[in-house]
Each structure stands twice: as C-alpha cells, then as structure tokens.
Amino acid sequence: MKILSSHFHKRNRQKGSVVLVFITLLAIMVILATANSKALFYLHRNIKLVEQRQIERLNASQTNTVSIVESPVKPEAK
C-alpha cells in the first residue's frame, strides 16, 4: 500500500505544478494585454494630436496667403 499512496502524492504535486504554471501564463497574458491596450490608447491620442496640428497648419496656410493688389490710382508726386 505504501507504493500506492506515494504514487498519489506525486500525482497531486504534478497537478499542483500544472495549475501554478497555468496561472503564471495567464497572468503574463493579462499583463501583455494590458500593456498593449495602454500602448494603443497612447498611439490613438498621438494620432489625434498630429491630426489636429495638421488641420491647424493647413488652415493657417490658407489664411496667411497674401494677395498683392495694386491700387488703380497712382499717388500724386509732390
């Protein structure tokens, strides 16, 4: 009977190790998913900022165009 009981203890320890490895892998996956989510959030925010700056730059270039218009009346010389 001693052989049989040591066999069960060994199997229980193996099952415990498998559960520990599984939980560790699951924790690593959750950490990676959280990091990816955070990175995507910051990338989205940066893209919005770049888009906003581009829109401001394009609007500024349209309003800063200078039209040179000569007066049809020539000033009189004194």
Phi and psi in degrees as a GROMACS rama.xvg file:
@    title "Ramachandran Plot"
@    xaxis  label "Phi"
@    yaxis  label "Psi"
@TYPE xy
-63.401  -38.1474  LYS-2
-62.2644  -40.9654  ILE-3
-66.1671  -42.8645  LEU-4
-70.1955  -36.4778  SER-5
-69.3  -31.0082  SER-6
-64.0326  -41.9261  HIS-7
-67.8211  -39.3505  PHE-8
-64.1739  -39.9434  HIS-9
-65.0721  -41.9245  LYS-10
-66.7509  -38.5961  ARG-11
-64.1087  -40.2606  ASN-12
-64.8434  -37.9199  ARG-13
-65.2564  -41.9129  GLN-14
-63.5575  -39.7278  LYS-15
-63.5449  -38.0413  GLY-16
-66.8654  -39.9319  SER-17
-63.8816  -41.7506  VAL-18
-64.2272  -41.5037  VAL-19
-63.4929  -43.986  LEU-20
-63.8141  -42.0424  VAL-21
-62.3536  -44.9021  PHE-22
-64.9638  -38.7905  ILE-23
-63.4333  -45.8499  THR-24
-63.2875  -39.6351  LEU-25
-63.4678  -41.5667  LEU-26
-63.507  -41.4845  ALA-27
-62.9049  -42.0177  ILE-28
-63.3595  -40.076  MET-29
-65.4984  -41.1432  VAL-30
-62.7848  -43.6392  ILE-31
-65.1203  -41.002  LEU-32
-63.8065  -40.4909  ALA-33
-65.4378  -42.7232  THR-34
-63.4531  -41.9564  ALA-35
-64.4082  -40.8524  ASN-36
-62.7241  -42.6325  SER-37
-64.8645  -42.6488  LYS-38
-63.5445  -41.4737  ALA-39
-63.9347  -37.6492  LEU-40
-61.5132  -47.1491  PHE-41
-66.9603  -37.1774  TYR-42
-64.2252  -42.3379  LEU-43
-62.1567  -41.287  HIS-44
-65.0819  -41.0662  ARG-45
-66.8945  -37.6702  ASN-46
-64.073  -41.5034  ILE-47
-63.0114  -39.3146  LYS-48
-65.4879  -44.3466  LEU-49
-63.5463  -42.0547  VAL-50
-62.1991  -42.4264  GLU-51
-63.3793  -41.5625  GLN-52
-65.794  -39.0533  ARG-53
-64.2952  -42.6232  GLN-54
-62.5407  -44.2007  ILE-55
-62.9619  -40.509  GLU-56
-65.6542  -42.3741  ARG-57
-68.7566  -38.7623  LEU-58
-66.6571  -38.0821  ASN-59
-67.0686  -37.8149  ALA-60
-69.0608  -28.4317  SER-61
-76.3085  -35.7836  GLN-62
-84.8725  -17.4788  THR-63
-92.0617  4.5165  ASN-64
-70.7723  133.82  THR-65
-104.765  125.716  VAL-66
-97.9326  124.732  SER-67
-94.5341  115.197  ILE-68
-121.376  123.379  VAL-69
-88.1482  140.848  GLU-70
-71.6698  135.317  SER-71
-71.0995  -20.1045  PRO-72
-97.306  123.534  VAL-73
-84.9751  136.789  LYS-74
-66.4028  143.848  PRO-75
-77.556  139.377  GLU-76
-85.2313  138.833  ALA-77
